[in-house]
Amino acid sequence: MILTVTPNPSLDRTYDIPALERGEVLRATGERTDPGGKGVNVSRALTAAGHATRAVVPLGGAPGALVAELLAAQGIDVAPVRIGGHTRSNVAVAEPDGTLTKINSPGPKLTPGESEALLAAVGEHATGADWVACCGSLPRGVADTWYADLVTRAHGHGSRTALDTSGSSLLVGLRGRPDVVKPNARELAEAVGRPLSTVGDAVKAAEELRAAGAGAVLASLGADGQLLVSAGGVWYGYAPVAAVRSDVGAGDASLAGFLAAGGEGPAALAAAVAHGAAAVRLPGSQMPAPADLDPSAVTVTTDVPLDRPLARATTD
């Protein structure tokens, strides 16, 4: 069983529009509403693939009630922690060429008691979990040390941990020594404090995160594939994608595939790549089901293209 923890979940509304024009009245050609947040998306992807999962989420107000309702409708076991504030609502507009513009709410401010209740809920449900996936931004009112505390508690219950966050939350979270961290290229560059221009740059940055406390690094490089850097070696994986509909939640789908496949080694990386490639072909933050996956299109190799320029080079 894989337990996911999303300290700042959301209600995500995605609108399809012909083109984004500032100052104009835009008429949507389609819309969808999904429960959101990185850990929530991991649970959604795991459920779609038939894997056991439970989602620990702080929920409040009408948006929180709708998130719980939508998760239950997808057959996801939810462990809610009630809060006084309202769960945040996010909006995204998608254009036909795949361009996505997102507006993310800051979300509620948690009290010290609510922050501790969330940690306690993780401790309550971590027993028997193979993995605890700690995902997303921290809500206001929660200390940067929260993820490090969570990782330590999960390890105390015998669970392996995956940490998918960014900024100071990632750097401080490394103190808990998570078994794997999953940054994208921008987050990886931010963590090491310098731009990344090539796949080789990303490998070096991942090694630095391992030296700082991460057991392994699963790095999403967008159109340039994914890297797995661990004590067992360095692997590079990629799959061709003809057209991108939405990249919302693609990294979360990748993490779900990685953990469901055991969370280590080239086979898990191949599963991560297959899930990520499938997710970007779907609308909004829809998570892929087994029928959406194409494992035969995935290549995983130890022949890492170190000199390959990153399509979205991190230059600042």
N, C-alpha and C positions, 0 to 999 in steps of 0.2 A: 504494500500500500504506500502511496506517495501522498504526503501531507503538504499542502501548499499554504503559505501565509502571505496575505496581501494587506499590509497595514493601511494602504490608502486606495481602496477599491473605487470603482466609478460606474456610473450609468452612461454608456456610450451611444450617442446617436450619430449615425452616418447618413449624409444626404448625397445622392448622385446629382450632379448639375452639368449642363452643357459646357459652361466655362465660368471661371471666377472673375467677376467684374466688380471692382470696388465702387461703392456708392449706388449700386443698382439693386432692384428687386429681383432676386433669383428664384426661379421656379424649379423645384426638384423633380427629377424624373423617376426617382426611387428613393426609398429610405429604409433603414433598419435600426433596431434598438437592441443592444447587446449588454450583458453584464461585463464590466471591464476591470482592468487592473492586471498587472503582469502575472501574478500568481493565479488569479481567477482564470486567465486565459490558459495557463498550463493545465489547470484542472479540467477546463473545457476540452482541450485537445486530448488529454488522457482518457476522459470519459468517452469521447467520440471514437477512440481506438479500443474501448472495452477494458481499460485498466482501472483498478480500484484507486480512488482518490478521495480526499476530504479537503474542503476549503475552509480555512480559518479566516474570517473577515470581520472587521468592525463595521456595523451597519447602523444607520440612524435616519429618521425622517422618512418621507414618502419615497425618495430615490432609493434609500436603503431597502425598503420593503419591496420595491420593484426588482432590485437586484436579486434579493432572496427568491422572489417568485420566478424570475427568469432562470436562475440556476436550478431551482427545483424542477422546472419544466424540462430541463436538459438532463435530468436524472443525476445531478451532482449532489453529493452529501455535503451539506453546509453546516459549519460550526460557527454560528454568529456570536459576536460580542457586541452587546448593545451599547451605543454611545449617545450622548445628548445632542451632538451636532448632526447635520445632514450629510449623508454620503454625497460626494461631489458628482456633478454631471458634466460630461465632456461632449464636444461637438466636433465633427469632422465633415469636410466637404470634399467629395471625390470627383475629379474631372475625367473625361473619357481616355486621356492619354496616360492615366495612372497617377497624375499629380494629386497629392493629398494635402489639404490644409487643415491643421488641427488646432483647436482651442481647448486647452486643458485647465480646468478649475483647480485652484490650490487645495480645495477640500477642507474638511473640518479641522479644528484644533482639538487634540485629545488632551484630557486632563491627566495628571500623574496617575490617578487611580485607574483610568481607562487604559493607559499605556501598560500598566502592570497587569491588568486583567487580560490583555491581549497576550502577554508573555505567559501568563498562567494557563490560558487556553491552549497554547502550543504545548506546554508541558503535559497537560491533561491528555491531549490527543496524539502526542508523539510516540507513546509506547506502542510498539509493534509496527511503526512506520519504517520502511526501508530507507526512504529519503524524506527530508524536510526541505522543501524549496522555498526560500525566503526571497520575495520578489517585489521590486518596485520602489518608488520613492517613499520616504518616511513622511507622515503627516506632521503638520505643525504641532508643536508641543512635545514631540518625541525626541529624545536625545540621540545624537549621532552614534552613541555606544549601544543603541538598542539592538541592532543586528548582531553585534559581537556577543551580546548577552544571549540572544536567541540561539545563535549557533552553539554556544557553550552548553546551554540547557539541552538542546537537541542531542548533542554528542553524549550528554549524561544519560540520556534515555536509549543510547545505542543506535541512534539514527545517523546516517550520513547526511551531509548538508550541501545544498546548492545555493549560492548567493548571486542574485541578479539585480544589481542596483548600480548607482553611479555616484560620482563626486565624493564628498567626505564620508557619506554612508558606506561606500565601497572601501575606501582606504581604512576607516576605523573598523569596519566589519572584518577586515583581514586579520585583526588581532584575535578573533575567535578561531582562526585556522579552518575556514570552510573547505570541504572536500573538492569543490569545484566552483569557480566563478564564471559568469557568462557576460562579458562586456561586448558591445559592438565596437567598431573602429574608433568612433568619436570618444566613447567612454574610456577606451583603452588609452588613447592619446592623453585624455584629461588626467587619467590616473598616474601616468608617468611624467606628465608635465612637459611634453614636447610633441611636435607634429609627427605623423606617420605617413610616409609617402609610398612605401612598398610593403609587400607581404613580409619581407625580411624584417622590416622595422616592427611590424606587428608581432613577429615571433620573439624579437628581443624584448619588447614591452611585456609580452606574456610571461617570459622568464623572470622579469623583475617582479611581477605580481606573485609568482610562485615563491620567489625569495622573500617576499613580504608576508607570506602566510598561506597563500592559496595552494591546495593540493594539486589542482589542475586548472587550466584555463581553456574554456570553450569560447572562442572569439568569432563573432559573426562579422563578416566583412562585406555584407551586402552582395552586390553582383559579382564580387571577387571570391565568393565561397566562404568557407569556414575553416578555422584552425583548431586543433586540439593539441595543447602543449602540456605534457605531464611527465612524471618520473619515468614512465615507460617509453617515452619518445615524443616525436613531433609528427603529426599527420595533417594533411591538407585535403579537404573535400570540396567538391563542387558539382553542380548539376545545371544544365542549360534551362533557361526559362524564356520562352518566346515572347510572352507579354505579361507585364505586371499589372494587376488590377488594384491591389492594395497591399502595402507592406505593414499595415497595422497588425500587431500580434505575431508577425512572422518569427521574430526571435523567441517569443514565448512558445510557439509551436515547436521550434527547434529544440528548446530545452526539454519540452515534454517528450519528444522523440528520443532524445539522448538518455533521459532518466529511465524511460520505459524499456530501453534496450540494455540496461545495466549500468549506465553512467560511467563507463570507462572503455578505452580502447577504440580501435578503428571501426568496429561494428556499430558502436554507439554513435560515433561521428557520422557514419553513413546514414543512420536513422535520423539524426538531427538535420542533415542536409536535405533528406527526402521530405521531412515535415516542413522545413522552411520553404523549400521550392514549391510545395503544394499550397502553402498558406498564401503566398503572394499571387497565386492565380485565382484566389477567391475574393469575393466582395467584402468590404468593411473589415471587421475583425472576426469573420467566420473562421472557425478552426477546421482543419482537414480531417476527414474520416479515412479509413483504410482504402476506400475506393479512389480517393483523390491522390494517393501516393504512387510514385513511379520509381521504385528502388533500382530498376535496371538502368535508369538515366544517371545514377550517382557514381562518381569516381572518387575513391579515397586512395591516397598515395603518400609514401614517405619521401617522395621526390618533390619537395616543397619548392615552388617557383619564387625563390627569395627576391629576385630582381623585378618581379611583376609589379608595375605601378598600380596603386589602388585607384579605382575609378572615382571614389569619393575621398581623395587624399585629405587628411586632416592637416590643414596648413596653419591653424591658429589654436 
